[in-house]
Amino acid sequence: MSHADPVQVISPNAVIGIVGVGLIGGSIAAAVQKRYSDWRVIGFGRDTDRMNGAVELGLLDEARILVPKKPESIVKDIDFAIVCTPVQTIAHHARLIAAHCKESAVITDAGSVKQSICDALPNGLADGIHFLGSHPLAGSEKQGYEHADADLYEDRVCVLTPTEFTVPQSIAKVAAFWSGLGMRVLPMTPETHDSALALTSHLPHLLAGALAGLLTTEELDHLTASGFRDTTRVAAGDAQLWTEIFSSNRDAVLESISQFRERLDQFQSALEGKNESDLHRLLAEGKLARDRLDTKENS
């Protein structure tokens, strides 16, 4: 799916605002700096030292402290904003920016839950300013802009979640922005996104945490090899961040847990019944699905 040149669709000299400059926001900043030297990247956050550090690393052209009571002067020049804060604060920050940023500006986000955010943010926020939900499917268990990667989004999928209120201009700008960072843009409804990501992203993180939590002694620690470490890698992510994600997508995550439990029960039944045929079938089905992922990754 091809998209127009971001420089032409957004602005040749656009001011890009990034709210929340951690791993995701920092990597967006790095990607923009690498690809669009005429754009100005401004980061918004609460910690002066941390924000200045991002400037020193070359991720940001300028850092600004977002003061809720006086946001007017610090967001009025923003053409395009990406909110990269925890999911439960995205709507709040989007409204804060929309109330005072440049007319016709577009606001998007990088949250991994979409329904609750889109419900809280109808497309027209203020004076022609629009919101369109995004979820770039890229990341790491690491935290902080120190681990920012300018190529983190290259050849990855970014889901856009337009609603009945979304205007074509918003889709064009947001799609062009992400495709300009090397992403493949895929539109779907917020509900479809949350249901799918509960299974492909949220459930794996929950299971990794549950499995890692079974390590209760140092003796077991010494007996872990690459299989255990690979399977539980994402359990090293921020616990508070993932608590909010699970809570924000509660119903879909619960449904994915039920689906997994049914599959696990099939494995248990095969083992209890000494049914090697069923056990082999279940493992073969899993291998086939996993091999399919590798084929797509290399195609």
N, C-alpha and C positions, 0 to 999 in steps of 0.2 A: 504494500500500500504506500504510494508515493505522496509526498506532501511538499508544499511550497517552501521556498527559501525563508527560514526564520527571520533573517535580516529584513526582508521585504515585507513579510506579513506582520511582524511585531514593530520593528523600527530599526533603521540603520545604526542609530546611536541610543539604543534602548537602555533604560535604567532597570536592572533586574534586582528585585528585592527577595532575599532569602531569610525567612523567619525560622530560627532554630538551626544553628550551624554545628551540627554534630557530624557523624559519619555520612548520613544521607545528604544533608544540606551542604556539608563541606565538599562532598564529591560532585554535587551539582555545580557548586562554585568553581571547582577545579576544571570540570568539563567545559563550562562556559568560558573560562579564562583561556583554555587551550584552543578553543574553536572560534571565539568571537572577540577579538581584541578590541574592537570599537565599542563593545557593550561595557557598561559600568556595573559592577557587581557590589551591591550593598548588603551587608549582613545585619540582622536584627537579633538581639538577645538581651539577657539580663545581667550577665557577668562581664564587667568591663575588661578584666584581665584576659579572660578567655577570648573575647571578641577581638581584642587587640592582637592576641596571639595568632588568630586566623589571618589578620592583615599582614603580620610579619612573615607568615608562611607564603604569602602571595595568593591566598585563596580569595580574599576580599580586597576591593579597592578602598572600601571604607566600612567602618563598623559603627553602628548606632545602637544606643540603649533604648529599648522599647519601653516607654513609660506610659502605662495605661491612661493616666489622667491627662497627658499632654502629648498625644500622638501626631497632632496636626503638622508640625514643622518637620518631622522626620520621615514622613511617608508621602508627602505631597508630590514628589517627583517620580514616583514609581510607575513604570509602564506595565510591568509584568511581575507578579509576586508568586512565590512558591512557599507554602507553609509546611515546614518540616518538623513541627513539634509533635509531642505525643498525641494520639488520636483523640483523646478526650478534651484537648484544648484547641484543636484545629479550628472549629467553628468560631470560637471566641476570638482567636487571632485574625481570622479572615474578616470578621465583622469590624474589628478594630481598624484594620487597614482600609477596608472598603469605605469607611466613613470619611476618610481624609485623603486618600490617594488620588492620583490624576484621573480626570474623567475619561471614560472609555478604557480604563485599565482592566486587565484580566487577572483573576486570582485563581490559582490551583493549589493542590496539596500533594503530599507524597504518602498519605496515610494508607495503612494496609486494611482498613475497614472503611466501607463507603456508604452504606445505607444510612447510618445515623448521622453522618456528616452532611450528606446531600439533603436529607430531610430537614436538617437545621439551617441549611443555606439555600434558599430559593435562588434561582440564577441571577435575577436582578436585585442587587444588594443596595445600591445607592447611586443615583445620577448616572445610569448607564454602565455601571461597573458590574461585571459578571463573574460568577464562580463556576468552575467546571472541575469535578473531582478527577484526580489522577492517582494511579498506583504504579510506580516504576518497580518492576519485579527484579530487584537487585539489592544486594546488601551483604552483611557479614555479621558474625557474632561479635566482632570488635566494636568498640565504641569510641566516639570522639573524632574531631576533624583531623587529628594527628594521623589517622588511618585513611584519610580521604584519597580517592583514586579517580583521576580524570577519565579513566576508561571503564569505570565501574558499570556504566550503562550501555556500553558498546554491544550491539547485537543482542540486547535483552528486550523483553516485552514490557511495554507500558500500557496498562489498561486505562481507558478513559470511560467515565460513567456519566454520560449525558442524561438529562431528565427531560420531561415534557416542556420545561421552561428554558432549556438551553438554546441559545441562538447560534446560527452557523458561524458567525465571526469568532465566537469563543472557541468552538471546536477547531477552526482553522488555525488559530494562534497557538492553542495548547498542543495540538497535534504537531505543528511545525516545530515548536520548541523541543519536544521530546525526540522527534525524529532527527532534529539537528544535533542531538547528543548521541546519535547512533542507535536509537531505540526503534523497535517495531511496534507501531501503535495499534491497539486492538480495542474497539468500543464494545461495551456491554452494559446492561443495566446494573445499578448498584446492588440489587438483590442477587442477581446471577453471580456477580463478582464475589460477594460475601460468602455465598454458598460454595463456590468453587475454591476460594482461598482458604476456607475453613478446612477443607480436605487436603489441599496441596501445600499449605504453608503453616496454618495455625495448629492443626493436628500433629504434624511432624515435630513441631517445637514442643508441644505438650508431651508427646511420647518420649522425646529425648530427655526432657526434664524428669519424667517418671522413671525412666530406665536409669539415668544417672543417679537418681535418688536412692536406688537400691544398693549403691556402693556405701556400705556402712562401716567397713573396717579397712585399715591400711593393707591388710593381707589381700583383700579383694583388689585394691588399687594396683598392687604389684602384678596381679594376674590379668590385667586388661591388655589387649593388643589392639591392632589397628581397626578391627571390626567394631569393637565397642567404642573406640575413640571417634571413628568416623560417624557412627550412628548417633552419638550423643554430642557432636560438635556444637550444635546450635543451643544446647542447654547452657552454654557459657554466656548467652545473651543477657541483657538487663532484665531482671525479674520484675521490676515495677512496670517497665514498658510493656512486657508481655502480659502482665496481669490486666492492664488496661485494654490491650487488644482482645484478649479472651472475653473480658467483661462486655466490651462493645459489640462483639459478634457472638454473644452467648448462645442464641438459639441454633445458629449454624454450626458452631463448634460442638454443641451437644449432639446434634444430628450426626456429625462426622465421627464422634466417639462411639455412637451406637453402631454405625457402619463398621467401624474397626472392631468393635466387640464381637459382632456377628462373624467377622472373618477369623478372629482369634479363637472363637468357639469352634469353628470348623477344624482348625489345627488341633485344638485340644481333643475333640471327638476322634479325630483320626489317630492320634497318639494313644488315647485311652482304649480305643478299639483295635489297636495294633493293625490299622488299615494302611499299609504302606502305599497302596495304589492311590488312595485319597490324599495322603501326605505328599506323594510325588506330584500329583496333579496340582495341588495348591502351590507348591514350590515352583513348579514349571510355569504356572500362570503368573506368578510374581516375577520370575526371571524374564518372561516374554515382555511384560510391561516395562521392566527396567531396561532391557535391551532396546526397546522402542525409543526410550528417552535418549539413549546414547546415539542411536541412528539419527534422530532429529537434531541433536547437538552438533553432529559432524556433517550434516547435510548443508 
